[in-house]
Amino acid sequence: MLIYLVPAISNVIWGAGGIVAKLGIVDANPLLFLLIRAGIAGPFLSAVAFIIHRELPAPAFWPRTLLGGVTVFFDQCFYIVGIKISSGTTSALWQPTQPIFACALAIVIGLERFSVLKVIGIVVGAAGAMFASVYGVEDSGVSSERLLYGSLCFFINCSGAAMYAIVAKRLLELSKYSTLSVLGWSSTVAAALSAAITTACGSSPAARVCLVASRQAASCIWSLGYFLVMNSMLAYGLNAWAVRHAPPSVVTNFCVLQPVVAIALSLVLLSIDH
């Protein structure tokens, strides 16, 4: 029962997160938002994992740990940038493609057998997500060009999330490390990449970036709080536990809940507004 309940809860949290993020980063730089989120969550999770389990990644597992961090970075970075460009609902519409990408990646690295039907399913699923996110643009308040760019971001976001499920599952199987440790290390690598990219994209040195980030945090503190506690810690923690105890395809299937939650929350907010 927990195998199904835990990933369901994490996807409900993520579904609401798209709307929360869109409301919170209206006037904020998405890369700085990402830096603050990852910069706090990664080291915090790693510290808690070390205190509880006294684990550090052995050199033999460094490549997989780094790869896990890269996939988390791509997942989180292109998610928040895509929401900034387009909308939270568009992001939620893309999330159910994660099982499709998980299947595609598993075929590429040899974990699943290639078949024509699987390839057709992957192409149709990705095309369907892009069509659903762009269709009805007149009612969304976002231009078709921005929706297209947002969809490309979510394509990378969902690919990264699917890849992390595969990498984390394999690392947990080979190493026997705790789920909290693997999540903490991956999040810390993602935090380092976030700092590097944020600094590289700005014309100021790192200290100036951190100062601007702290000012921006004040304008979207509630949204950052949700992402830190609910998304980065609770939802990712629950999902990491589910990945350990179930195949990635089973865990990612619950992504279908995200558009349902996002649309329902949008309707509630619209009714309050009016």
Secondary structure as UniProt FT lines:
FT   HELIX           2..24
FT   TURN            25..27
FT   HELIX           30..53
FT   HELIX           59..61
FT   HELIX           62..85
FT   HELIX           88..94
FT   HELIX           95..97
FT   HELIX           98..108
FT   TURN            109..110
FT   HELIX           116..134
FT   TURN            135..136
FT   HELIX           137..140
FT   HELIX           144..175
FT   HELIX           179..201
FT   HELIX           206..219
FT   HELIX           221..226
FT   HELIX           227..235
FT   HELIX           236..245
FT   HELIX           248..252
FT   HELIX           253..256
FT   HELIX           257..273
//
